Amino acid sequence: MNIYIIIPAHNEELLIGQTLASLVDQTVLPKRVVVVNDNSTDSTEAIVQNFMDKYSYISMIKTNSSSDHMPGSKVINAFHQGFKTLDNGFDIICKFDADLIFPKNYLETLVKNFKNNPKIGMFGGFCYIQKNTEWVLENLTNKDHIRGALKSYRKACFEDIGGLKPAMGWDTIDELLAQFHDWEIKTDESLQVKHLKPTGNTYNPKARYKQGEAFYRMRYGFLITLIASIKLALLKKRPKLIIDYINGFLKAKNAKKTFLVTPSEGIFIRKLRWKKMLRKISKSK
């Protein structure tokens, strides 16, 4: 299976070399790796160029979006710029962050899963962060969710969901829409990926209401938004974020922000969310 990888990168000189080194050392190699150098002002370009000189399947393009690290839109706009440079010969398309170290068998395991089960539309391992001398699970989501840092899609699934949405919440919307189109989401706990720059470390303060806005644009409704806000804020160990998330939802509603999913997709998403929440409640009893 042909694996194409797109890596958005903004000022990643300290980390991207480690990411690329782990990809060129895979037991199954990618067909294409495109680094999207997004407005970097450090040595990111020179580091990627060194890899390009050695590996013909690695390429780089430059783009200039905002220097702000706004969650969602910036990284997905960069992804789209990279995607435009690719031909249609991929079987699997990956969006990887530029601060990851993959185990050697990551792509091999990815291919095996896609080959063995034609219903799998999305696949991913788990992000681990370093605490003191140990690498521990970056526990921000359920284990059935693939982190936005390491998304992989079967071509047909990627086409069914209409690609990636340039908005915060894109890495939840993709999975919800995949399930809407009857695709399965598969995670593999054996694939422990080192996440060198933990999620949220560089998010701009201007993004404080974006999560709540994303809940609105995904058609969650207020009650699901409230539950999701409480859960996420507690996972981040920052209870005050609940207020920001709810305010973001209400601001988006009052402004009549455009939705990211259709009404029928919204109905499916709400039913799926309630189903999963009720399942968790029943298991806890």
Number of C-alpha atoms within 10 A of each C-alpha: 15 14 23 24 25 26 26 27 25 26 18 21 20 14 19 25 20 16 20 22 13 16 23 17 13 16 14 18 19 22 16 20 26 24 27 28 23 25 16 19 13 13 13 22 23 11 17 20 15 11 17 16 11 9 13 11 16 21 19 18 15 17 16 13 16 10 13 14 19 20 21 21 18 21 24 20 20 25 25 17 19 25 18 8 12 15 9 9 12 17 15 25 21 23 23 22 22 28 23 26 23 24 18 17 15 22 21 14 19 22 18 11 18 20 12 9 11 11 16 19 25 29 24 28 25 22 28 21 20 15 9 7 6 9 15 15 17 16 13 16 13 8 14 12 19 24 21 19 21 22 19 24 24 24 19 13 24 19 12 17 18 12 15 19 19 18 22 23 22 21 19 17 22 23 20 24 21 23 19 18 14 14 20 17 19 21 18 17 14 11 20 20 22 22 26 19 16 15 16 11 8 12 13 12 10 10 17 17 21 23 26 30 27 26 28 26 25 25 21 20 15 16 9 17 23 18 12 18 22 19 16 18 18 15 13 13 10 11 15 11 20 23 17 20 26 22 18 22 27 17 17 21 17 9 9 11 14 11 16 20 17 12 12 9 17 21 13 16 21 16 13 15 15 12 11 11 13 12 11 11 9 9 7 7 5
